[in-house]
Amino acid sequence: NITGPLPEDIGELTYLQELGFRRNSLTGSIPDSLGNIKTLQIINLDDNELSGSIPDSFGSLFALNELNLNGNSLSGYIPDTLGNCSYLAYLYLNENNLSGSI
């Protein structure tokens, strides 16, 4: 069980294709720096204790195919920038406190 926040310098893993930390005890916000990893295809952070909003920088993840943030404590608006992710086929945002349209 991994606890604590995701480090901001995670965005320096510029060749990462999949980020998976599901069913842990991650806390804090999702680092904006994840938007720097242009090769990311899958982000799976479901069933953690993440809070804050979905970073606008996710709109720069043009290779993103799956985004699973289900079961956290995320709030705020779903960023319009997700519309830039033209390969996004799977989007799981349920069990959060998000608002807005997709």
C-alpha positions in Angstrom: 0.0 0.0 0.0 1.6 3.2 -1.2 0.9 6.3 0.9 1.5 10.1 0.6 1.4 12.4 -2.4 2.7 11.9 -5.9 5.9 13.9 -6.3 5.8 16.9 -8.7 9.0 15.6 -10.4 7.1 12.6 -11.7 6.7 14.7 -14.8 10.4 14.1 -15.6 9.7 10.5 -16.5 9.3 11.6 -20.1 9.1 8.2 -21.7 6.5 6.7 -19.3 3.6 5.1 -21.1 1.5 3.8 -18.2 1.0 5.2 -14.7 -0.8 2.8 -12.4 -1.3 3.3 -8.7 -4.8 1.9 -8.2 -6.1 1.0 -4.8 -3.5 2.7 -2.6 -3.6 5.5 -0.2 -2.2 8.4 -2.3 -3.1 11.8 -1.0 -2.9 15.4 -2.1 -3.4 16.7 -5.6 -2.5 15.3 -9.0 0.7 17.0 -10.1 0.4 19.3 -13.1 3.7 18.0 -14.3 2.0 14.8 -15.5 1.0 16.8 -18.5 4.7 16.9 -19.5 4.7 13.2 -20.2 3.6 13.2 -23.8 4.0 9.4 -24.1 1.4 8.6 -21.4 -1.3 6.3 -22.7 -2.8 5.1 -19.5 -3.3 6.9 -16.1 -4.9 4.7 -13.5 -5.2 6.3 -10.1 -8.5 4.9 -9.0 -9.5 4.2 -5.4 -7.0 6.5 -3.7 -7.5 9.6 -1.5 -6.5 12.2 -4.1 -8.1 15.7 -3.8 -8.1 18.9 -5.7 -8.9 19.2 -9.4 -7.9 17.4 -12.6 -5.0 19.4 -14.0 -5.6 21.4 -17.2 -2.2 20.1 -18.3 -3.9 16.7 -19.1 -5.1 18.3 -22.3 -1.5 18.0 -23.5 -1.5 14.2 -23.2 -2.3 13.6 -26.9 -1.4 9.8 -26.7 -3.8 9.3 -23.7 -6.1 6.4 -24.2 -7.4 5.7 -20.7 -7.9 8.0 -17.7 -9.2 6.3 -14.6 -9.6 8.6 -11.6 -12.6 6.8 -10.1 -13.1 6.7 -6.3 -11.1 9.7 -5.1 -12.1 13.0 -3.6 -11.5 15.2 -6.7 -13.5 18.3 -7.0 -14.0 21.3 -9.4 -14.7 21.3 -13.1 -13.8 18.6 -15.6 -11.3 20.5 -17.7 -12.3 21.4 -21.2 -8.7 20.6 -22.3 -9.5 16.9 -22.1 -11.2 17.4 -25.4 -7.6 17.7 -26.9 -7.0 14.0 -26.0 -8.3 12.7 -29.4 -7.2 9.1 -28.6 -9.0 9.0 -25.2 -11.3 6.0 -25.3 -11.9 5.2 -21.6 -12.7 7.9 -19.1 -13.7 7.0 -15.5 -14.4 9.9 -13.2 -17.2 8.5 -11.0 -17.2 8.6 -7.2 -15.7 12.1 -7.1 -17.2 15.5 -6.6 -16.6 16.8 -10.1 -18.9 19.1 -12.1 -19.3 20.3 -15.6 -19.8 18.5 -18.9 -17.5 16.2 -21.0 
